[in-house]
Amino acid sequence: MNRLALAALLASAAPLAAETHRVEPAQGGAALQEALILAAPGDIIELGEGRFTLTDGLSLDVDGVTVRGQGMGRTILDFTAQQGAGEGLLVTSDNVTLQGFAVENTKGDGIKSKGADNIVYYRVRVSWTGGPKETNGAYGIYPVESTGVLIDGCTVSGASDAGIYVGQSKDITVRHSMVEYNVAGIEIENSRNAKVHHNLATRNTGGILVFDLPGLPVMNGGYVVISDNLVVDNDTPNFAPPGNIVASVRRGTGVMVMANDDVVITRNRIDRNPTTAVMVISYPNAFDDTRYNPAPRRVVIDRNSLGRNAYDPQLDGAPMLLAAFGGSLPPVLWDGLGEAPTAVGESNASAWSLGLTKQGAGFASARPVPAKLNPPPPGVQNPAPGAPAELEARLK
């Protein structure tokens, strides 16, 4: 083969240079969906300033694409007139960056990514502008079944389940974000190696939840660090549809850990949450999944700043509990099942257990008893790496 033929062959095999495709609001949803379908790996879909009025959901299934708006207050994907009940934007490809736009009033979830590894949500807003309602979509930002998730600088309000939810995933970071007026502000579920830090969770039913549930394809959540967050004034009545697991979250819960292992809650400011600052409990419902351990294990509550919490607990048997504890509950509640948590440097931090004797027993059966908590470890060790470091390079 001569040199000219070889050069032609190499040129035909080389990928085309990445391109930027700009879509303006006036072009409509069909043009935006077309751009998402026709994008090539490495391309940028740039959204113009203004309000896109959308009647159907959007989807992206091309690796390595960036969807970038002009800012969460300047580029708005408005799904108020959405016809179907699905999510606003569904991403099913890897190495995607979502940046600088807002999603409003979806009938279903705001933005869902499924099986999308190494995904970045950066300065994205999802909101239901009519306030907390049972008819709002369940999840705002919703990555699931993924390895490598970075959520940074995002805002979510009005979700009828969880504002920021990461499920069945690993290597996760959620930071610098604000969640308000959701049922659950931030929820890490059946996931491992997660860092949740420097967020504001306020006016939710519950601020930050770490759950492990039975019957899911990915089990055994744990290795989660919740640090340096502001978890305050979580006092919105629960508006989840009946039957949802978060429908059982009590108004005024600051941080809740259920059935996980190796969770560290440290250096947070937790204040003015009327039911409890921190609750550590077992899964309360019946289950038949033989892989599942319903009890919490190795939970460390370390050097948090706890203000006034637990002054109006929304728990079954609350009058009895308040009387037993002298008018207000301890800032850290443990149901008495599983392994006793470690509480380091917490004022009056759970010198008592609620004394439940079996999995599934309700709080109304609580019989508070003195409890010896696990001694402090020599140093809080939790190998939760969070999102891969290379995702940082995509923040602009």
C-alpha positions in Angstrom: 0.0 0.0 0.0 1.4 3.4 -1.0 1.7 6.3 1.4 -1.2 8.2 -0.1 -3.6 5.2 0.2 -2.4 4.6 3.8 -3.1 8.3 4.7 -6.6 8.1 3.2 -7.3 4.9 5.2 -6.1 6.5 8.5 -8.1 9.6 7.8 -11.3 7.6 7.2 -10.8 5.7 10.5 -10.2 8.7 12.7 -13.1 10.1 14.7 -14.5 13.4 13.6 -13.7 16.4 15.8 -16.1 17.1 18.6 -18.7 19.8 17.8 -20.9 22.3 19.6 -24.5 22.3 18.6 -26.6 25.2 19.9 -30.3 25.0 20.4 -32.4 28.0 21.1 -35.7 27.9 23.0 -37.6 29.2 20.0 -36.6 26.0 18.1 -38.6 23.9 20.5 -38.4 20.5 22.0 -38.3 18.5 18.7 -35.0 20.3 17.7 -33.5 19.7 21.2 -34.4 16.0 21.1 -33.0 15.7 17.6 -29.7 17.3 18.7 -29.5 14.7 21.6 -30.1 11.9 19.2 -27.6 13.0 16.5 -24.8 14.0 18.9 -21.5 12.2 18.6 -19.2 11.3 21.6 -17.4 14.4 22.8 -20.1 16.8 21.4 -21.6 19.7 23.4 -25.3 20.4 23.2 -25.4 24.1 24.1 -28.8 25.4 25.3 -29.6 29.0 24.7 -30.9 31.4 27.3 -34.7 31.4 27.9 -37.5 29.0 28.5 -38.0 25.8 26.5 -41.7 24.8 26.5 -41.7 21.0 26.3 -44.7 18.6 26.0 -42.7 15.4 26.1 -39.7 14.0 27.9 -36.1 14.1 26.5 -33.6 11.3 26.3 -29.8 10.9 25.7 -28.1 7.7 24.9 -24.7 8.8 23.5 -21.5 8.5 25.5 -19.3 11.5 26.3 -21.9 14.3 25.6 -22.1 17.5 27.5 -25.5 19.3 27.8 -24.7 22.8 28.9 -27.1 25.7 29.5 -26.4 29.4 30.3 -27.1 28.9 34.1 -29.8 27.4 36.2 -31.7 30.7 36.4 -31.2 31.5 32.7 -31.9 28.3 30.7 -35.1 26.5 31.8 -36.6 23.3 30.5 -40.3 23.8 31.3 -42.4 20.6 31.4 -45.6 22.1 32.8 -47.4 21.0 29.7 -45.8 17.6 29.6 -48.2 15.0 28.2 -46.8 11.8 29.6 -45.9 10.8 33.1 -42.2 10.1 32.6 -39.1 11.9 33.6 -38.0 15.2 32.1 -34.6 14.0 30.9 -33.5 10.4 30.8 -29.7 9.6 30.4 -28.6 6.1 29.7 -25.0 6.7 28.4 -21.7 7.0 30.1 -19.4 10.0 30.7 -22.2 12.6 30.4 -22.0 16.1 31.9 -25.2 18.0 32.7 -24.5 21.6 33.5 -26.1 25.0 33.9 -29.8 24.6 33.3 -33.1 24.1 35.2 -35.9 21.5 34.8 -39.3 22.5 36.1 -42.6 20.8 36.8 -42.1 17.4 35.3 -44.9 14.9 35.6 -42.5 12.2 36.7 -38.9 12.4 37.9 -36.9 15.5 37.0 -33.6 14.1 35.6 -33.0 10.4 35.7 -29.8 8.6 34.7 -29.7 4.8 34.7 -26.6 2.7 34.2 -24.8 6.0 33.3 -21.3 5.6 34.7 -19.1 8.6 35.5 -22.0 11.1 35.2 -21.7 14.7 36.4 -24.6 17.0 37.5 -23.1 20.5 37.9 -25.1 23.6 38.8 -28.4 22.0 37.8 -31.8 23.0 39.3 -34.9 20.8 39.4 -38.1 22.2 41.0 -41.8 21.9 41.2 -42.9 25.6 41.3 -46.2 25.0 43.0 -44.6 23.9 46.3 -44.8 20.6 48.1 -47.6 18.4 46.6 -48.2 14.7 46.5 -48.7 15.0 42.7 -45.2 16.3 42.1 -42.6 14.0 40.6 -40.9 11.5 42.9 -37.2 12.4 42.4 -35.5 15.5 41.3 -31.9 14.4 40.5 -32.0 10.6 40.2 -28.9 8.6 39.2 -29.3 4.9 39.7 -27.2 1.7 38.9 -24.1 3.7 38.2 -20.4 3.7 39.1 -19.0 7.2 39.4 -21.5 10.0 40.3 -20.7 13.6 41.0 -23.5 16.0 42.0 -22.1 19.5 42.7 -23.8 22.9 43.2 -27.3 21.7 42.4 -30.7 22.8 43.8 -33.8 20.7 44.1 -37.2 21.6 45.6 -40.7 20.0 45.7 -39.9 16.3 45.1 -42.6 14.0 46.6 -39.9 11.4 47.4 -36.3 12.6 47.4 -34.7 15.8 46.0 -31.3 14.2 45.3 -31.5 10.4 45.3 -28.6 8.1 44.4 -29.6 4.4 44.3 -27.9 1.1 43.7 -24.6 2.9 42.8 -21.1 3.3 44.1 -18.3 5.9 44.1 -20.6 8.9 44.8 -20.1 12.5 45.8 -22.9 14.9 46.6 -21.7 18.4 47.6 -22.3 22.1 47.6 -26.0 21.5 46.9 -29.3 22.8 48.4 -32.4 20.7 48.9 -35.6 22.2 50.3 -39.3 21.4 50.6 -38.8 17.8 49.5 -39.9 14.7 51.5 -36.3 13.5 51.7 -33.7 16.1 51.0 -30.8 13.8 50.1 -31.1 10.1 50.0 -28.3 7.5 49.5 -30.0 4.1 49.0 -28.4 0.7 48.5 -25.2 2.4 47.5 -21.6 2.2 48.7 -18.6 4.6 48.9 -20.5 7.8 49.1 -19.4 11.2 50.4 -22.2 13.8 51.2 -20.6 17.0 52.3 -21.1 20.8 52.5 -24.8 20.7 51.5 -27.8 22.6 52.9 -30.8 20.5 53.7 -33.7 22.6 55.0 -37.5 22.6 55.1 -37.7 19.0 54.0 -39.6 16.3 55.9 -36.2 14.6 56.5 -32.9 16.2 55.8 -30.4 13.4 54.8 -31.3 9.7 54.7 -29.1 6.7 54.3 -31.2 3.6 53.6 -30.7 0.0 52.7 -33.8 -1.9 51.4 -34.5 -5.5 50.6 -35.5 -6.9 47.2 -33.4 -4.7 45.0 -30.9 -5.9 42.4 -28.0 -4.2 44.3 -27.8 -4.8 48.0 -25.7 -4.0 51.0 -25.4 -0.2 51.0 -22.7 1.3 53.3 -19.4 3.1 53.5 -21.1 6.5 53.6 -19.6 9.7 55.1 -22.0 12.6 55.9 -19.9 15.6 56.8 -19.9 19.3 57.1 -23.5 19.7 56.1 -26.1 22.2 57.4 -29.2 20.3 58.3 -31.7 22.7 59.8 -35.5 23.4 60.0 -36.6 20.2 58.4 -40.2 20.6 59.4 -42.4 20.2 56.2 -45.3 17.7 56.7 -44.7 14.5 54.8 -46.4 14.7 51.4 -45.2 11.4 49.8 -47.9 9.2 48.2 -49.1 6.4 50.4 -47.1 3.3 50.1 -43.7 4.9 49.4 -41.0 4.0 51.9 -40.3 7.7 52.6 -44.0 8.1 53.5 -42.9 6.7 56.9 -40.2 9.4 57.5 -41.4 11.6 60.3 -41.6 15.4 59.9 -38.6 16.9 61.6 -36.0 14.2 61.0 -32.5 15.6 60.6 -30.3 12.6 59.6 -31.6 9.1 59.4 -29.7 5.9 59.0 -31.6 2.7 58.4 -30.1 -0.8 58.0 -26.7 0.3 56.7 -23.1 -0.5 57.7 -20.1 1.7 58.2 -21.7 5.1 58.1 -20.0 8.2 59.6 -21.9 11.3 60.5 -19.4 14.0 61.4 -18.9 17.8 61.7 -22.4 18.6 60.7 -24.6 21.5 62.1 -27.9 19.9 62.9 -30.5 22.2 64.4 -34.2 22.9 64.8 -35.4 19.5 63.6 -38.5 18.8 65.8 -38.4 15.0 65.8 -34.7 14.2 66.1 -31.2 15.3 65.1 -30.0 11.8 64.2 -32.0 8.6 64.1 -30.4 5.1 63.7 -32.9 2.3 63.2 -33.6 -1.1 61.7 -35.8 -1.6 58.7 -39.4 -1.8 60.1 -41.3 -3.9 57.6 -41.6 -7.6 56.9 -39.3 -9.0 54.1 -38.3 -12.3 52.6 -35.0 -11.4 51.0 -32.4 -13.8 52.5 -29.6 -11.5 51.4 -30.8 -8.7 53.6 -29.7 -7.6 57.0 -32.3 -5.2 58.5 -30.1 -3.9 61.3 -27.7 -0.9 61.3 -24.0 -1.7 61.9 -21.0 0.3 62.7 -22.5 3.8 62.7 -20.3 6.6 64.1 -21.8 10.0 65.1 -18.8 12.2 65.6 -18.3 15.8 66.7 -21.5 17.3 65.3 -22.9 20.6 66.4 -26.4 19.9 67.7 -28.7 22.7 68.5 -32.3 22.5 69.6 -33.8 19.3 68.2 -36.4 16.7 69.3 -38.8 19.2 70.9 -41.9 18.1 69.0 -41.3 14.5 68.0 -43.7 13.0 65.4 -43.5 9.5 66.7 -46.0 6.9 67.9 -46.0 7.0 71.6 -44.5 10.5 71.7 -46.1 11.6 75.0 -44.7 8.6 76.7 -41.3 9.1 75.2 -41.2 12.8 76.2 -42.2 12.0 79.7 -39.5 9.3 79.9 -36.9 11.7 78.7 -38.0 14.7 80.7 -39.7 16.8 78.1 -37.5 16.4 75.0 -35.8 13.5 73.4 -32.1 13.0 73.2 -30.6 14.4 70.0 -29.5 10.9 68.9 -32.2 8.2 68.8 -31.3 4.5 68.5 -34.1 2.0 68.3 -32.1 -0.6 70.3 -31.7 -3.1 67.5 -28.5 -4.0 65.6 -25.2 -2.7 66.8 -25.2 0.3 69.1 -23.8 3.3 67.4 -20.8 5.2 68.6 -21.5 8.8 69.6 -18.5 11.0 70.1 -18.7 14.5 71.6 -22.5 14.7 71.4 -24.3 16.6 74.1 -26.5 14.0 76.0 -26.1 11.8 72.9 -28.2 8.8 73.4 -27.3 7.6 76.9 -30.6 5.8 76.3 -31.9 3.2 73.8 -35.6 3.1 72.8 -35.4 -0.5 73.9 -37.2 -2.2 70.9 -36.9 -6.0 71.2 -37.7 -7.1 67.7 -37.4 -6.0 64.1 -40.7 -4.4 63.0 -41.7 -3.2 66.4 -43.1 0.3 66.3 -42.0 3.3 68.4 -45.2 3.0 70.5 -43.7 -0.2 72.0 -40.5 1.6 73.0 -39.4 1.2 76.6 -36.4 3.5 77.0 -33.6 1.9 79.0 -30.0 3.0 79.8 -27.8 1.9 76.9 -24.0 1.5 76.8 -22.9 2.8 73.4 -19.9 1.4 71.6 -16.6 3.1 72.7 -15.1 5.8 70.5 -12.7 4.3 67.9 -9.1 5.6 67.9 -9.9 7.6 64.8 -12.9 7.8 62.5 -11.9 5.5 59.6 -14.2 5.1 56.6 -12.8 4.3 53.3 -15.5 6.0 51.2 -13.6 7.3 48.2 -16.5 9.2 46.6 -16.6 10.0 42.9 -13.5 9.4 40.8 -11.1 12.3 40.9 -11.1 12.6 37.1 -14.7 13.8 37.1 -13.4 17.1 38.6 -11.8 18.1 35.3 -15.3 18.4 33.8 -16.4 21.2 36.1 -16.2 24.5 34.3 
